[in-house]
Amino acid sequence: MRIVFMGTPQFAVYALKALNESKNQVVGVVTSVDKPAGRGKKLRQSAVKEYAESKNLNLLQPENLKDPGFIDELNELEADVFVVVAFRMLPKIVWSLPKHGTFNLHASLLPNYRGAAPINWAIINNEKETGVTTFFIDDKIDTGAILLKETIQIDKNETVGTLHDKLAPLGASVILKTIDYIKSSPTPIPQTLNGNEKEAPKLNKENTKIDWNYSLSKIDGLIRGLNPYPVAWMGIQNGDETLKIKIFKAKILKEDPQKESGTIYIEDKNIKIAHKQGVLVIEELQLPNKKRMESRALLNGFSFKTGSKVL
């Protein structure tokens, strides 16, 4: 099959590498334009671009996906199928081009967790399993007819980082199976909704904040589901100072702290926070304008004031 691949982050590189090393021919790679990033505002290339250039693959970086010049370039490639992984929404003039259609890999078991952050939300919501799905793209987001699915278990202490590293190669494998599947006469299955589907919206300042009214289980899921990025955070009143602290790692103790919920205290060189259901022990955190540190190391040079509380 002649394939045009579209993707941007490291998650997509697994799939592109698998396709490039397969019997199929990657005739084009489409990725995002270079963007300024960091304090120096230097142009940053996508992970997909870095891989494509390292393998001398034909690279396209359109600013406008509807640009006639870009459409002409795609037509000239005479691809049998377009494969999309972690890219932006495509206009119909693009996804309708190849004779075998355009399919997307999504890191969830659709129709659950449609949206921008499916890996994060599966952990945040303490799911026991997730997976990957390939589906034909249509004119809405993550709604097209399903081609193949594969399931994976979520470990008790899973983080979004560890789950990402399991789903990426699984997704690459499913993409290769999907390529073979659509050579025959596939029978894609329309997505049907029962009204109980969970969503995976884009992560922002509001939905990554730890609310101390959450259950300890939900707080634990939020911390793991945002580690290593974008990281769960909480506001703390430390004496006269209000701090925004990022929490990378914590554990739950089912014990009575005999303190008011939200109270921060130090015990046996551990940072503990009282909760109505027990205690949250902070193991790794980051103070404003500081590096990520283990709690014991932080306490060597920093102290919480008596009466410090979660906001």
DORO-688765 format. One record per residue (C-alpha): x, y, z; residue number from 1; chain. Coordinates in steps of 0.2 Angstrom, whole numbers, plus 5000, padded with zeros to 4 digits. Example, Ala and Ser with C-alpha at 12.3 -4.5 7.8 and 13.67 -1.06 7.14 Angstrom:
@px=5062 py=4978 pz=5039 num=1 chaine=A
@px=5068 py=4995 pz=5036 num=2 chaine=A
This chain:
@px=5000 py=5000 pz=5000 num=1 chaine=A
@px=5006 py=5018 pz=4996 num=2 chaine=A
@px=5003 py=5027 pz=5012 num=3 chaine=A
@px=5003 py=5046 pz=5017 num=4 chaine=A
@px=5006 py=5047 pz=5036 num=5 chaine=A
@px=5000 py=5062 pz=5047 num=6 chaine=A
@px=5005 py=5065 pz=5065 num=7 chaine=A
@px=5015 py=5076 pz=5076 num=8 chaine=A
@px=5021 py=5069 pz=5094 num=9 chaine=A
@px=5032 py=5055 pz=5099 num=10 chaine=A
@px=5016 py=5044 pz=5101 num=11 chaine=A
@px=5014 py=5045 pz=5082 num=12 chaine=A
@px=5032 py=5041 pz=5079 num=13 chaine=A
@px=5030 py=5023 pz=5084 num=14 chaine=A
@px=5017 py=5020 pz=5071 num=15 chaine=A
@px=5027 py=5029 pz=5057 num=16 chaine=A
@px=5042 py=5019 pz=5061 num=17 chaine=A
@px=5032 py=5003 pz=5060 num=18 chaine=A
@px=5025 py=5008 pz=5043 num=19 chaine=A
@px=5041 py=5013 pz=5036 num=20 chaine=A
@px=5049 py=4997 pz=5041 num=21 chaine=A
@px=5035 py=4986 pz=5034 num=22 chaine=A
@px=5031 py=4980 pz=5017 num=23 chaine=A
@px=5021 py=4996 pz=5014 num=24 chaine=A
@px=5028 py=5012 pz=5006 num=25 chaine=A
@px=5027 py=5028 pz=5015 num=26 chaine=A
@px=5026 py=5041 pz=5001 num=27 chaine=A
@px=5023 py=5056 pz=5011 num=28 chaine=A
@px=5023 py=5062 pz=5029 num=29 chaine=A
@px=5012 py=5077 pz=5035 num=30 chaine=A
@px=5016 py=5086 pz=5051 num=31 chaine=A
@px=5014 py=5102 pz=5060 num=32 chaine=A
@px=5024 py=5118 pz=5055 num=33 chaine=A
@px=5039 py=5122 pz=5067 num=34 chaine=A
@px=5034 py=5132 pz=5081 num=35 chaine=A
@px=5044 py=5144 pz=5093 num=36 chaine=A
@px=5045 py=5136 pz=5110 num=37 chaine=A
@px=5054 py=5139 pz=5127 num=38 chaine=A
@px=5062 py=5155 pz=5134 num=39 chaine=A
@px=5072 py=5158 pz=5118 num=40 chaine=A
@px=5058 py=5155 pz=5107 num=41 chaine=A
@px=5068 py=5144 pz=5096 num=42 chaine=A
@px=5059 py=5135 pz=5082 num=43 chaine=A
@px=5054 py=5117 pz=5088 num=44 chaine=A
@px=5052 py=5103 pz=5076 num=45 chaine=A
@px=5039 py=5089 pz=5079 num=46 chaine=A
@px=5045 py=5072 pz=5084 num=47 chaine=A
@px=5037 py=5065 pz=5068 num=48 chaine=A
@px=5047 py=5078 pz=5058 num=49 chaine=A
@px=5063 py=5073 pz=5066 num=50 chaine=A
@px=5060 py=5054 pz=5062 num=51 chaine=A
@px=5055 py=5058 pz=5044 num=52 chaine=A
@px=5070 py=5068 pz=5041 num=53 chaine=A
@px=5081 py=5055 pz=5048 num=54 chaine=A
@px=5074 py=5043 pz=5036 num=55 chaine=A
@px=5074 py=5055 pz=5021 num=56 chaine=A
@px=5055 py=5053 pz=5020 num=57 chaine=A
@px=5045 py=5065 pz=5009 num=58 chaine=A
@px=5040 py=5078 pz=5022 num=59 chaine=A
@px=5025 py=5091 pz=5020 num=60 chaine=A
@px=5021 py=5105 pz=5033 num=61 chaine=A
@px=5006 py=5114 pz=5027 num=62 chaine=A
@px=5000 py=5129 pz=5037 num=63 chaine=A
@px=4983 py=5127 pz=5029 num=64 chaine=A
@px=4976 py=5110 pz=5026 num=65 chaine=A
@px=4964 py=5117 pz=5013 num=66 chaine=A
@px=4978 py=5126 pz=5003 num=67 chaine=A
@px=4976 py=5121 pz=4985 num=68 chaine=A
@px=4995 py=5118 pz=4983 num=69 chaine=A
@px=4994 py=5106 pz=4997 num=70 chaine=A
@px=4980 py=5097 pz=4990 num=71 chaine=A
@px=4989 py=5095 pz=4973 num=72 chaine=A
@px=5004 py=5088 pz=4982 num=73 chaine=A
@px=4993 py=5075 pz=4990 num=74 chaine=A
@px=4985 py=5070 pz=4974 num=75 chaine=A
@px=5002 py=5068 pz=4966 num=76 chaine=A
@px=5007 py=5056 pz=4979 num=77 chaine=A
@px=4994 py=5044 pz=4973 num=78 chaine=A
@px=4992 py=5036 pz=4990 num=79 chaine=A
@px=4980 py=5021 pz=4993 num=80 chaine=A
@px=4977 py=5026 pz=5011 num=81 chaine=A
@px=4980 py=5040 pz=5023 num=82 chaine=A
@px=4985 py=5035 pz=5041 num=83 chaine=A
@px=4982 py=5048 pz=5055 num=84 chaine=A
@px=4989 py=5048 pz=5073 num=85 chaine=A
@px=4988 py=5062 pz=5085 num=86 chaine=A
@px=4986 py=5076 pz=5072 num=87 chaine=A
@px=4973 py=5090 pz=5070 num=88 chaine=A
@px=4956 py=5088 pz=5062 num=89 chaine=A
@px=4956 py=5085 pz=5044 num=90 chaine=A
@px=4944 py=5094 pz=5031 num=91 chaine=A
@px=4934 py=5083 pz=5020 num=92 chaine=A
@px=4944 py=5088 pz=5005 num=93 chaine=A
@px=4959 py=5079 pz=5013 num=94 chaine=A
@px=4952 py=5064 pz=5021 num=95 chaine=A
@px=4941 py=5059 pz=5006 num=96 chaine=A
@px=4956 py=5059 pz=4994 num=97 chaine=A
@px=4963 py=5041 pz=4995 num=98 chaine=A
@px=4954 py=5027 pz=4987 num=99 chaine=A
@px=4954 py=5016 pz=5003 num=100 chaine=A
@px=4950 py=5031 pz=5014 num=101 chaine=A
@px=4958 py=5039 pz=5029 num=102 chaine=A
@px=4959 py=5030 pz=5046 num=103 chaine=A
@px=4964 py=5037 pz=5063 num=104 chaine=A
@px=4972 py=5028 pz=5078 num=105 chaine=A
@px=4964 py=5034 pz=5094 num=106 chaine=A
@px=4971 py=5029 pz=5111 num=107 chaine=A
@px=4955 py=5023 pz=5119 num=108 chaine=A
@px=4941 py=5010 pz=5116 num=109 chaine=A
@px=4929 py=5021 pz=5106 num=110 chaine=A
@px=4916 py=5027 pz=5108 num=111 chaine=A
@px=4923 py=5030 pz=5126 num=112 chaine=A
@px=4935 py=5044 pz=5128 num=113 chaine=A
@px=4933 py=5054 pz=5112 num=114 chaine=A
@px=4944 py=5069 pz=5113 num=115 chaine=A
@px=4961 py=5076 pz=5115 num=116 chaine=A
@px=4967 py=5067 pz=5131 num=117 chaine=A
@px=4961 py=5049 pz=5131 num=118 chaine=A
@px=4976 py=5041 pz=5140 num=119 chaine=A
@px=4976 py=5054 pz=5154 num=120 chaine=A
@px=4957 py=5053 pz=5157 num=121 chaine=A
@px=4957 py=5034 pz=5158 num=122 chaine=A
@px=4969 py=5034 pz=5172 num=123 chaine=A
@px=4961 py=5050 pz=5180 num=124 chaine=A
@px=4944 py=5040 pz=5181 num=125 chaine=A
@px=4953 py=5024 pz=5188 num=126 chaine=A
@px=4948 py=5013 pz=5173 num=127 chaine=A
@px=4954 py=4995 pz=5174 num=128 chaine=A
@px=4957 py=4994 pz=5155 num=129 chaine=A
@px=4959 py=5004 pz=5140 num=130 chaine=A
@px=4966 py=5001 pz=5123 num=131 chaine=A
@px=4967 py=5008 pz=5105 num=132 chaine=A
@px=4955 py=5009 pz=5091 num=133 chaine=A
@px=4957 py=5012 pz=5072 num=134 chaine=A
@px=4942 py=5020 pz=5063 num=135 chaine=A
@px=4938 py=5029 pz=5047 num=136 chaine=A
@px=4938 py=5048 pz=5048 num=137 chaine=A
@px=4922 py=5057 pz=5045 num=138 chaine=A
@px=4917 py=5075 pz=5047 num=139 chaine=A
@px=4916 py=5075 pz=5066 num=140 chaine=A
@px=4929 py=5071 pz=5080 num=141 chaine=A
@px=4932 py=5053 pz=5084 num=142 chaine=A
@px=4915 py=5047 pz=5078 num=143 chaine=A
@px=4919 py=5037 pz=5062 num=144 chaine=A
@px=4915 py=5019 pz=5059 num=145 chaine=A
@px=4927 py=5007 pz=5069 num=146 chaine=A
@px=4939 py=4996 pz=5060 num=147 chaine=A
@px=4949 py=4987 pz=5074 num=148 chaine=A
@px=4951 py=4988 pz=5093 num=149 chaine=A
@px=4964 py=4980 pz=5105 num=150 chaine=A
@px=4962 py=4981 pz=5124 num=151 chaine=A
@px=4976 py=4983 pz=5137 num=152 chaine=A
@px=4975 py=4982 pz=5156 num=153 chaine=A
@px=4979 py=4997 pz=5167 num=154 chaine=A
@px=4990 py=4993 pz=5182 num=155 chaine=A
@px=4986 py=4999 pz=5199 num=156 chaine=A
@px=5001 py=5012 pz=5200 num=157 chaine=A
@px=5000 py=5016 pz=5181 num=158 chaine=A
@px=5004 py=5034 pz=5176 num=159 chaine=A
@px=5000 py=5042 pz=5160 num=160 chaine=A
@px=5019 py=5041 pz=5155 num=161 chaine=A
@px=5020 py=5022 pz=5158 num=162 chaine=A
@px=5003 py=5019 pz=5149 num=163 chaine=A
@px=5008 py=5030 pz=5135 num=164 chaine=A
@px=5023 py=5019 pz=5132 num=165 chaine=A
@px=5012 py=5003 pz=5132 num=166 chaine=A
@px=4999 py=5010 pz=5120 num=167 chaine=A
@px=5011 py=5018 pz=5107 num=168 chaine=A
@px=5018 py=5001 pz=5101 num=169 chaine=A
@px=5001 py=4993 pz=5103 num=170 chaine=A
@px=4994 py=5006 pz=5092 num=171 chaine=A
@px=5008 py=5004 pz=5079 num=172 chaine=A
@px=5004 py=4985 pz=5078 num=173 chaine=A
@px=4985 py=4988 pz=5076 num=174 chaine=A
@px=4989 py=5000 pz=5062 num=175 chaine=A
@px=4998 py=4987 pz=5052 num=176 chaine=A
@px=4984 py=4975 pz=5055 num=177 chaine=A
@px=4972 py=4988 pz=5049 num=178 chaine=A
@px=4982 py=4991 pz=5033 num=179 chaine=A
@px=4980 py=4973 pz=5029 num=180 chaine=A
@px=4962 py=4973 pz=5034 num=181 chaine=A
@px=4957 py=4987 pz=5023 num=182 chaine=A
@px=4965 py=4978 pz=5008 num=183 chaine=A
@px=4951 py=4965 pz=5009 num=184 chaine=A
@px=4933 py=4970 pz=5010 num=185 chaine=A
@px=4932 py=4977 pz=5027 num=186 chaine=A
@px=4916 py=4979 pz=5037 num=187 chaine=A
@px=4918 py=4995 pz=5048 num=188 chaine=A
@px=4906 py=4995 pz=5063 num=189 chaine=A
@px=4897 py=5012 pz=5066 num=190 chaine=A
@px=4899 py=5019 pz=5083 num=191 chaine=A
@px=4883 py=5017 pz=5093 num=192 chaine=A
@px=4881 py=5027 pz=5109 num=193 chaine=A
@px=4871 py=5022 pz=5125 num=194 chaine=A
@px=4873 py=5039 pz=5134 num=195 chaine=A
@px=4885 py=5033 pz=5147 num=196 chaine=A
@px=4901 py=5036 pz=5137 num=197 chaine=A
@px=4915 py=5046 pz=5145 num=198 chaine=A
@px=4924 py=5060 pz=5137 num=199 chaine=A
@px=4943 py=5065 pz=5136 num=200 chaine=A
@px=4943 py=5084 pz=5135 num=201 chaine=A
@px=4958 py=5095 pz=5133 num=202 chaine=A
@px=4967 py=5097 pz=5149 num=203 chaine=A
@px=4968 py=5114 pz=5157 num=204 chaine=A
@px=4972 py=5124 pz=5173 num=205 chaine=A
@px=4954 py=5120 pz=5180 num=206 chaine=A
@px=4953 py=5101 pz=5177 num=207 chaine=A
@px=4971 py=5098 pz=5182 num=208 chaine=A
@px=4968 py=5106 pz=5199 num=209 chaine=A
@px=4967 py=5094 pz=5215 num=210 chaine=A
@px=4950 py=5098 pz=5223 num=211 chaine=A
@px=4951 py=5093 pz=5241 num=212 chaine=A
@px=4933 py=5088 pz=5241 num=213 chaine=A
@px=4937 py=5074 pz=5229 num=214 chaine=A
@px=4939 py=5056 pz=5236 num=215 chaine=A
@px=4956 py=5050 pz=5239 num=216 chaine=A
@px=4954 py=5038 pz=5225 num=217 chaine=A
@px=4950 py=5052 pz=5213 num=218 chaine=A
@px=4965 py=5062 pz=5219 num=219 chaine=A
@px=4976 py=5048 pz=5217 num=220 chaine=A
@px=4970 py=5045 pz=5199 num=221 chaine=A
@px=4972 py=5063 pz=5195 num=222 chaine=A
@px=4990 py=5063 pz=5201 num=223 chaine=A
@px=4994 py=5047 pz=5191 num=224 chaine=A
@px=4984 py=5053 pz=5176 num=225 chaine=A
@px=4994 py=5069 pz=5174 num=226 chaine=A
@px=5012 py=5062 pz=5178 num=227 chaine=A
@px=5023 py=5067 pz=5170 num=228 chaine=A
@px=5013 py=5080 pz=5160 num=229 chaine=A
@px=5005 py=5092 pz=5162 num=230 chaine=A
@px=5005 py=5087 pz=5181 num=231 chaine=A
@px=4991 py=5089 pz=5195 num=232 chaine=A
@px=4993 py=5104 pz=5206 num=233 chaine=A
@px=4985 py=5112 pz=5222 num=234 chaine=A
@px=4985 py=5128 pz=5230 num=235 chaine=A
@px=4993 py=5129 pz=5248 num=236 chaine=A
@px=4992 py=5143 pz=5261 num=237 chaine=A
@px=5009 py=5142 pz=5269 num=238 chaine=A
@px=5009 py=5156 pz=5282 num=239 chaine=A
@px=5007 py=5172 pz=5273 num=240 chaine=A
@px=5012 py=5164 pz=5256 num=241 chaine=A
@px=5000 py=5156 pz=5244 num=242 chaine=A
@px=5009 py=5143 pz=5234 num=243 chaine=A
@px=5005 py=5133 pz=5218 num=244 chaine=A
@px=5013 py=5116 pz=5220 num=245 chaine=A
@px=5014 py=5102 pz=5207 num=246 chaine=A
@px=5012 py=5085 pz=5213 num=247 chaine=A
@px=5020 py=5071 pz=5203 num=248 chaine=A
@px=5019 py=5056 pz=5215 num=249 chaine=A
@px=5009 py=5052 pz=5231 num=250 chaine=A
@px=5002 py=5037 pz=5240 num=251 chaine=A
@px=4986 py=5034 pz=5251 num=252 chaine=A
@px=4986 py=5029 pz=5269 num=253 chaine=A
@px=4970 py=5023 pz=5276 num=254 chaine=A
@px=4973 py=5030 pz=5293 num=255 chaine=A
@px=4965 py=5043 pz=5304 num=256 chaine=A
@px=4976 py=5058 pz=5304 num=257 chaine=A
@px=4966 py=5066 pz=5319 num=258 chaine=A
@px=4968 py=5083 pz=5310 num=259 chaine=A
@px=4956 py=5094 pz=5300 num=260 chaine=A
@px=4955 py=5089 pz=5282 num=261 chaine=A
@px=4967 py=5099 pz=5271 num=262 chaine=A
@px=4980 py=5101 pz=5285 num=263 chaine=A
@px=4998 py=5099 pz=5280 num=264 chaine=A
@px=5010 py=5091 pz=5293 num=265 chaine=A
@px=5027 py=5083 pz=5293 num=266 chaine=A
@px=5029 py=5066 pz=5301 num=267 chaine=A
@px=5044 py=5054 pz=5300 num=268 chaine=A
@px=5051 py=5066 pz=5286 num=269 chaine=A
@px=5036 py=5063 pz=5276 num=270 chaine=A
@px=5024 py=5077 pz=5269 num=271 chaine=A
@px=5007 py=5072 pz=5274 num=272 chaine=A
@px=4990 py=5080 pz=5271 num=273 chaine=A
@px=4975 py=5075 pz=5281 num=274 chaine=A
@px=4959 py=5070 pz=5272 num=275 chaine=A
@px=4942 py=5065 pz=5277 num=276 chaine=A
@px=4946 py=5047 pz=5271 num=277 chaine=A
@px=4963 py=5045 pz=5277 num=278 chaine=A
@px=4980 py=5053 pz=5273 num=279 chaine=A
@px=4989 py=5058 pz=5256 num=280 chaine=A
@px=5008 py=5056 pz=5257 num=281 chaine=A
@px=5017 py=5067 pz=5245 num=282 chaine=A
@px=5032 py=5058 pz=5238 num=283 chaine=A
@px=5037 py=5070 pz=5223 num=284 chaine=A
@px=5033 py=5088 pz=5220 num=285 chaine=A
@px=5038 py=5104 pz=5213 num=286 chaine=A
@px=5037 py=5121 pz=5221 num=287 chaine=A
@px=5035 py=5137 pz=5210 num=288 chaine=A
@px=5051 py=5141 pz=5200 num=289 chaine=A
@px=5060 py=5126 pz=5208 num=290 chaine=A
@px=5064 py=5108 pz=5201 num=291 chaine=A
@px=5055 py=5092 pz=5203 num=292 chaine=A
@px=5061 py=5085 pz=5220 num=293 chaine=A
@px=5058 py=5070 pz=5231 num=294 chaine=A
@px=5049 py=5076 pz=5247 num=295 chaine=A
@px=5063 py=5071 pz=5259 num=296 chaine=A
@px=5075 py=5080 pz=5249 num=297 chaine=A
@px=5064 py=5096 pz=5248 num=298 chaine=A
@px=5062 py=5095 pz=5267 num=299 chaine=A
@px=5081 py=5097 pz=5269 num=300 chaine=A
@px=5080 py=5116 pz=5264 num=301 chaine=A
@px=5061 py=5120 pz=5265 num=302 chaine=A
@px=5048 py=5119 pz=5279 num=303 chaine=A
@px=5029 py=5121 pz=5279 num=304 chaine=A
@px=5023 py=5133 pz=5292 num=305 chaine=A
@px=5012 py=5127 pz=5306 num=306 chaine=A
@px=4994 py=5127 pz=5301 num=307 chaine=A
@px=4998 py=5126 pz=5282 num=308 chaine=A
@px=4982 py=5120 pz=5272 num=309 chaine=A
@px=4976 py=5115 pz=5255 num=310 chaine=A
@px=4966 py=5129 pz=5247 num=311 chaine=A
